[in-house]
């Protein structure tokens, strides 16, 4: 008579490898999706922060008849350079880029009549653009408007 073999239950090495590969693929997809969501959230935060700065600049313009100068006109400066002109009267603080390695906000005021300005926004997930008033097509001001 044949000896009865006791069947062993469990997973084979091939089955375990397949499960590990499927889990790794799902993890990779999740990480990529999460990074994209973070990027879009920071871009949305940038847009919101610049809207606040624009409101402060308009209030400054109403009071002073010109947009603030932070140095030589038609030269880009860091947005933080507006602190002395805007903080605390027009805005509580100048916002910093949510991810400084992505770039920073830049401010430029047009020459002479000081009735123009531009703010460059360096986005992560979409094309860089600018916001402002009476912008002309020179330098980074020629970027598309946001």
Number of C-alpha atoms within 10 A of each C-alpha: 3 4 5 6 6 6 6 6 6 7 8 8 8 9 10 10 11 11 10 11 11 10 11 12 10 10 12 11 10 12 11 10 12 11 11 13 13 12 18 15 13 17 21 12 14 21 14 12 16 21 13 14 20 18 13 20 22 16 17 18 15 11 10 10 13 18 23 21 19 20 12 12 16 19 14 20 21 15 21 17 15 18 16 12 17 20 13 11 12 17 17 11 14 20 16 14 20 16 14 10 8 11 14 20 22 19 24 26 27 20 14 10 10 16 16 19 26 24 26 26 23 20 22 16 14 10 11 15 18 23 21 19 16 11 18 14 9 9 10 17 21 12 16 12 15 12
